[in-house]
Amino acid sequence: MNVAEILAHKGSEVATIGPDDTVGDAIRLMAERSIGAIVVTDGANRFIGMFSERDVVMRAAALGSLDPGEPVRSIMTTALSSCHRSDRSESLMRMMTERRIRHLPVLDDDGRLCGIVSIGDVVKERVNELEREHEQLVDYVRSGR
């Protein structure tokens, strides 16, 4: 299974925010959409960072509070990890595990954002794939071939 197949099932809509938008705006958007992360993009829809629940918690823990008026750029994660539509789900699982991340923006060949894949998306598709393989094996055994 590759990223293109995952996106075909889940869709390619991505919640984005600009680096100069406020932390409060980002938190509200995450709450409205019940999501754990937002991709930070520049004016050309290029991926420049991630803003996640982890960023909020780390900032609040470091300062003892959180200023909802500060810009997203001040606390977003800039250690960029991403993937492409042709990447295999196995490589995504490995990358997400090694880097301890739960979301990977999907970039096209020009570096523009074209989707996002979460660890939940990858696990869901892998479980579906295993169920299909199981059904095929059961059918094979039952048919006596």
C-alpha positions in Angstrom: 0.0 0.0 0.0 1.3 3.5 -0.8 0.4 7.0 0.2 -1.7 7.6 -2.9 -3.9 4.7 -2.1 -4.3 5.9 1.5 -5.3 9.4 0.3 -7.7 7.8 -2.2 -9.6 6.3 0.7 -9.4 9.2 3.2 -9.3 12.2 0.9 -6.6 14.9 0.5 -8.1 17.8 2.6 -5.6 19.3 4.9 -6.0 21.8 7.7 -3.5 24.6 7.2 -2.5 27.8 8.9 0.0 30.5 8.2 3.0 31.2 10.4 1.8 34.6 11.4 -1.7 33.4 12.5 -2.1 33.2 16.2 -1.7 30.2 18.5 -5.3 30.8 19.6 -6.5 30.6 16.0 -4.6 27.3 15.5 -6.0 25.8 18.7 -9.6 26.8 17.7 -9.1 25.2 14.3 -7.8 22.0 15.8 -10.8 21.9 18.2 -13.4 22.7 15.5 -12.0 19.8 13.3 -11.1 17.5 16.2 -7.6 17.1 14.9 -4.2 16.9 16.6 -2.1 18.8 14.2 -2.2 21.5 11.5 0.3 22.0 8.7 1.9 25.4 8.6 2.3 26.7 5.0 3.6 29.8 3.4 1.8 31.9 0.8 2.7 29.4 -2.0 1.2 26.5 -0.1 4.6 25.1 0.7 5.1 23.1 3.9 7.2 25.1 6.4 6.2 23.5 9.8 3.7 21.6 11.9 1.6 22.9 14.8 0.5 20.1 17.1 -1.0 19.4 20.5 2.6 18.5 21.5 3.8 22.0 20.6 1.1 23.5 22.8 1.9 21.3 25.8 5.7 21.8 25.5 5.3 25.6 25.3 2.9 25.8 28.2 5.1 23.5 30.3 8.2 25.6 29.5 6.6 29.0 30.2 4.0 28.0 32.8 1.3 29.4 30.5 0.4 30.0 26.8 -0.2 33.3 25.1 -3.0 32.7 22.5 -2.0 35.9 20.7 1.6 34.9 19.9 2.2 33.8 16.3 2.2 30.1 15.3 5.8 30.5 14.1 7.0 31.0 17.6 6.1 27.5 18.7 5.6 25.4 15.6 7.9 22.4 14.9 10.3 23.2 12.1 12.2 19.9 12.0 10.4 18.9 8.8 9.3 15.3 8.0 7.1 14.6 5.0 6.4 12.0 2.4 5.3 11.6 -1.2 2.4 9.9 -2.9 4.6 7.0 -4.0 6.0 6.2 -0.6 5.0 2.8 0.9 3.1 2.5 4.1 5.8 0.4 5.7 8.3 3.2 5.3 5.8 5.7 6.8 5.4 3.4 9.8 9.1 3.2 10.3 9.7 6.9 9.9 6.8 7.8 12.3 8.1 5.4 14.9 11.7 6.4 14.7 10.9 10.2 14.7 8.1 9.9 17.2 5.6 11.8 15.0 2.0 11.1 14.2 1.4 13.2 11.1 3.2 13.4 7.8 2.4 16.0 5.2 2.3 14.7 1.6 4.2 16.8 -0.9 4.0 16.7 -4.7 7.1 16.8 -6.9 7.2 20.6 -6.7 7.2 20.5 -2.8 3.6 21.7 -2.6 1.2 20.2 0.0 -1.3 17.7 -1.5 -2.4 15.8 1.6 -1.6 14.5 5.1 -1.3 11.1 6.5 -1.6 10.3 10.2 -0.5 7.2 12.0 -4.2 6.3 12.4 -4.6 6.4 8.6 -1.7 4.1 8.1 -2.8 1.6 10.8 -6.4 1.6 9.5 -5.2 0.8 5.9 -2.8 -1.8 7.1 -5.6 -3.5 9.1 -7.9 -3.4 6.1 -5.1 -4.9 4.0 -4.5 -7.7 6.5 -8.2 -8.5 6.6 -8.3 -8.7 2.8 -5.3 -11.1 2.8 -7.0 -13.2 5.5 -10.2 -13.5 3.5 -8.2 -14.5 0.4 -6.4 -17.2 2.4 -9.6 -18.5 3.9 -11.2 -18.6 0.4 -8.1 -20.4 -1.0 -8.2 -23.0 1.8 -11.9 -23.6 1.5 -11.7 -24.0 -2.3 -9.1 -26.8 -1.8 -6.6 -25.4 -4.3 
